[in-house]
């Protein structure tokens, strides 16, 4: 069971005040005459592993959720710059979202030039009339091309493995398993290659202990057979996934292999099963939905590094979120706290229906 500490939050009237007030401390959310709540909330979502769970009903409160995978109490979850809705493959609820994509076509220069007033104007322009033309969808699996299994270590000056990125996998032999990359050997290190860790679960069996498989990139891609805990032949169904010198991971989809990403809070060594994912995508997968998992264009919540630095810029896109028939409009307006700390997003919302 996972227990989240209640983060500090600030609630405030969002639509009747200027946008800069959103990051100030407020004491309450004010409901308009029709009892449709509107307000803002600033949260500490700076953890690299834990999501912050919110309910849009009532005052937009932050929730302490013991087991998000089985709870329908939460509607929206945020961790740093990523967000998910409680539905589809992301949760047991029926929450769906729609990206109105009002700024999705903006260039980097245009996003840099956006002002809080631009964001407020975009938010206020969305009305109940926009619901009928919106395309709502639950969170699903998409191909992960971002290379989450490795990162650049500035201190070491080289790429290193990110063991926090791991996947459940439906294997080519009809079983299941887990895998992650736990070590990278780069230039100057011998041999040039990678070490992967795997666990195998035979059909109808239990998830086994971890074993390591070493890949020598001088021999080309390494094709990993999880059931054997070793490298397999590159042809046919004797492999489940491959790791290439080009830092790509391919899945043996010709033999029905597929993946589902582990959450960062899940312990690779302690999981009891790998055959219980909602679905297995025919690619190296990540979860994405109406609030897309991107920080490299204007279609998401933020765009990263627009001035060649390590900063996030809000896109001021407006999203619709449907919760049990109620529909809210939602916009993320900042990524930083009043003291400049990252991972402290501010959201504003209003119930439209």
Beta strands, then each sheet from edge to edge (+ up, - down):
strand 1: 9-12
strand 2: 38-43
strand 3: 52-54
strand 4: 62-63
strand 5: 76-79
strand 6: 82-85
strand 7: 96-99
strand 8: 140-143
strand 9: 150-153
strand 10: 158-161
strand 11: 166-170
strand 12: 176-185
strand 13: 193-201
strand 14: 211-216
strand 15: 222-225
strand 16: 230-231
strand 17: 241-243
strand 18: 249-251
strand 19: 258-261
strand 20: 285-288
strand 21: 302-304
strand 22: 312-314
strand 23: 318-323
strand 24: 326-336
strand 25: 342-351
sheet 1: 1+ 2- 25+ 24- 23+ 7-
sheet 2: 4+ 3- 5+ 6-
sheet 3: 8+ 20-
sheet 4: 9+ 10-
sheet 5: 14+ 13- 12+ 11- 19+
sheet 6: 16+ 15- 17+ 18-
sheet 7: 21+ 22-
end
